[in-house]
Amino acid sequence: MTQLVVFIHGLGSSGAKAFGKFPDLIRDDPDLRGIIVEMYDYPSTKLRFPWQRRVPPIRTIADGLRTLLRVRFSDIDEIVLVGHSLGGLVVRQHIVGEAKAGKDLRRYKLVLLATPNEGADAARIGKLVSWRHNQLRQLCKDSEFLESLNNDWEYLFLRERVSTVYVIAGLDKTVDERSAVHYWGPDHGTDPNKNHTSIAKVENRGELVYGIVKGLITSKATAGWRAESIAPDWIARINSFYSRDINVIRLATLEPKVHVEGAVPLTSAQRKKVVKTRDSLLSGGGYNDLHGLVTEGSVLQANPINFVIQTLDYATVSVLRSEGAKPPLLSASAVVVCPENKSIVLHKRASKSATYRELFHTLGGAFIPPSLRGRQADRSGPRSTAIREIFEEAQIVVGVDDYPPMMIARELSTGFVQVVYLGFRVSSSGLTPLSPNNEGTPFLVTFQELPQFLDNADWVPTGRAHVLAWLALGAPGAGKKPRFGDYTAAELFDSIVRK
């Protein structure tokens, strides 16, 4: 495995000035043979006067880091990014960009040295005496940049997805401990003998910071989704609890890809039945949407998952079901959560639904593959399906930049292959008056009501399993430390899915 360590300096500095012997100590360490060490420099000054050149904002610097890694190090298996002060914010902004682009984040490990995650008071003073200094403006507490970065870090679940160590300088008078760790950093270290500058300038291998970075380089653990910290065996427990209803396959962090391989082959007898069924559907004013049947060529353990599908219309689905088959149709569902009013959006299926009539479920439905005819296709895969179905069933628009974790499962009673988005967020203003439609009835369940609702309501079994999986992961999108009656998310999961 090839490994790369990149050092990113802070405000008004350079790689050589900020890190001293640190990069050479890594290069020459006999325990780290083969490690590639790189310094990423960018223009920065502590103050800026009108006659001086412009300094780029942090997003531009992060774009430059992304370009460097793509052009020169695209074949590297693992990348350790060591950011000091503002450099740590560059690192975090780079990771946000990678997450939004759907890149595999497991190749990254981060060390953030005295990084002002909540800003620095000194930046406000510096901004007042500097001329249009982008970086100082963004380093101020409550800056628009930091608010956006911290929101993205939470809503993209990057705390769980990327191995990150936050390092505090005990004598730091520039970045206080709260800002250096914030609530992002359960994994952190402190060197009580270092100040804001010396925390990065490592002079020998006996220093604490060197040990932290070396330990991360040599560690074989990756963050992935740290669901084990919530409910270590949640997949096995759900599968056991709902053994007749659902088979949870895995948790995914990259958007699945969908490859269309042609139409589902039918016998001549089946084709005749399909014609009659299709005529009946269309003459009655019903829909006859295309669907995607997941074939054996699909690779569900790939990263990202590659769904290979064959197309078939709803009339064909009906004929196959009438013959006793359970066609594995690709579908997408979502647990939709409003953190502001502490509630989730559920759906009571219509009395005319093809399956599970008048039972409670999460929002979702079947994937519509691209076609020259019919309704708008879900051209971006299951994510498009989930967003479309949320709007159709509840008239709710969710954010296109929201990337909750995805559970891949099979609904055993119907054959559906489900991509379940666990925690799409919606604001309270985005909750238009929920009203019944031909799909069924959407409604809100508050966090306070959820324990009783999970115990007593008439659920589609897989819908209940979706909500429990969301709880097992700590209720993504629900805000900080949500409570559900007398329970935390993990406690509520444990109370229902007992070991």
Buried (B, 14 or more C-beta within 10 A) or exposed (E): EEBBBBBBBBBBBBBEBBBBBBBEBBEEBEEBEEBBBBBBBBEBBBEBEEEEEEBBBBBBBBBBBBEBBEEEBEEBEBBBBBBBBBBBBBBBBBBBBBBEEBBEBBBBBBBBBBBBBBBBBBBBEBBEEBEEBBBBBBBBEEBEBBEBBBEBBBBBBBBBBBBBBBBBBEEBEBBBBEBBBBEBBEBBBBBEEBBBBBBBBBEEBEBBBBBBBBEBBEEEEBBBBBBEEBBEBBBEBBBEBBEEBBBBBBBBBBBBBBEBBEEBEBEEEBEEBBEEBBEEBEEEEEEBBBBBBBBEEBEBEEEBBBBBBBBBBBBBBBBBBEEEEBBBBBBBBBBBBBBBEBBBBBBBBBEEBEEBEEBBBBBBBBBBBBBEEBEEBBEEBBBBBBBBBBEBBBBBEBEEEBBBBBBBBBBBBBBBBBBBBBBBBBBEEBBEEBEEEEBBBBBBBBBBBBBEBBEEBEBBBBBBBBBBBBBBBBBBBBBEEBBBBEBBBBBBBBBBBEE
